[in-house]
Amino acid sequence: MPVVNRKEGESFDSLVRRFNKTIQRSGRTTEVKRRRFLERPDSPLKSKRKALRRDRINRQLEYLRKIDQYDDVMDASSRRKIISKIR
């Protein structure tokens, strides 16, 4: 932990400001933020299922592009319906 000593005649606000600068320079805040939102990796089976579902959806949307009905699907509600049917 960085240490900041108070200089003679220094106000509390400037001391806090100097302390915050030293903390930012040390990189502790970026490390804490990175660790805060770190997600655990999925199990191999779960990631495989996600990939298969993503592939199925992409194949269906590619098929709709080929038969020229993709623009009709781009409406969010109808796209959700198609994706729910693919599951």
C-alpha positions as CSV (number, residue, x, y, z in Angstrom):
1,M,0.0,0.0,0.0
2,P,1.5,3.4,-1.0
3,V,2.2,5.7,1.9
4,V,1.8,9.4,1.7
5,N,3.1,11.6,4.5
6,R,1.5,15.0,5.2
7,K,3.6,18.0,4.4
8,E,3.8,20.9,6.7
9,G,0.9,23.3,6.1
10,E,-0.7,21.0,3.6
11,S,-4.5,20.9,3.6
12,F,-6.4,17.6,4.0
13,D,-7.9,17.9,0.5
14,S,-4.5,18.1,-1.2
15,L,-3.2,15.2,0.9
16,V,-6.2,13.1,-0.2
17,R,-5.6,14.2,-3.8
18,R,-1.9,13.2,-3.6
19,F,-2.8,9.9,-2.1
20,N,-5.3,9.2,-4.9
21,K,-2.7,10.0,-7.5
22,T,-0.2,7.6,-5.9
23,I,-2.8,4.9,-5.8
24,Q,-3.6,5.4,-9.5
25,R,0.1,5.3,-10.4
26,S,0.6,2.1,-8.6
27,G,-2.1,0.4,-10.7
28,R,-4.1,-0.9,-7.8
29,T,-7.4,0.5,-9.0
30,T,-7.1,-1.1,-12.4
31,E,-6.2,-4.4,-10.9
32,V,-9.1,-4.3,-8.5
33,K,-11.6,-3.4,-11.3
34,R,-10.2,-6.2,-13.4
35,R,-10.6,-8.8,-10.6
36,R,-14.0,-7.5,-9.6
37,F,-15.6,-8.4,-12.9
38,L,-13.7,-11.5,-13.6
39,E,-16.0,-14.4,-14.6
40,R,-15.2,-18.0,-14.1
41,P,-14.8,-20.0,-17.3
42,D,-17.7,-22.2,-18.3
43,S,-17.5,-25.9,-18.0
44,P,-16.4,-27.6,-21.3
45,L,-19.9,-29.1,-21.8
46,K,-21.6,-25.7,-21.2
47,S,-19.3,-23.9,-23.6
48,K,-19.8,-26.6,-26.2
49,R,-23.6,-26.3,-25.9
50,K,-23.4,-22.5,-26.3
51,A,-21.3,-22.9,-29.4
52,L,-23.7,-25.4,-30.9
53,R,-26.7,-23.2,-30.3
54,R,-24.8,-20.2,-31.7
55,D,-23.9,-22.2,-34.8
56,R,-27.6,-23.4,-35.2
57,I,-28.9,-19.8,-35.0
58,N,-26.2,-18.6,-37.5
59,R,-27.1,-21.3,-40.0
60,Q,-30.8,-20.5,-39.7
61,L,-30.2,-16.8,-40.2
62,E,-27.8,-17.5,-43.2
63,Y,-30.6,-19.7,-44.7
64,L,-33.0,-16.8,-44.3
65,R,-30.5,-14.5,-46.1
66,K,-30.3,-16.9,-49.0
67,I,-34.0,-17.1,-49.4
68,D,-34.2,-13.3,-49.1
69,Q,-36.4,-13.2,-45.9
70,Y,-33.7,-11.9,-43.6
71,D,-35.0,-8.3,-43.6
72,D,-38.3,-9.5,-42.4
73,V,-36.6,-11.2,-39.4
74,M,-34.5,-8.2,-38.4
75,D,-37.5,-6.9,-36.4
76,A,-36.5,-7.7,-32.8
77,S,-39.7,-9.5,-31.9
78,S,-39.8,-11.8,-34.9
79,R,-36.0,-12.5,-34.6
80,R,-36.7,-13.6,-31.0
81,K,-39.4,-15.9,-32.2
82,I,-37.2,-17.5,-34.8
83,I,-34.4,-18.0,-32.3
84,S,-36.8,-19.5,-29.8
85,K,-38.0,-22.0,-32.4
86,I,-34.4,-23.0,-33.2
87,R,-33.6,-24.0,-29.6
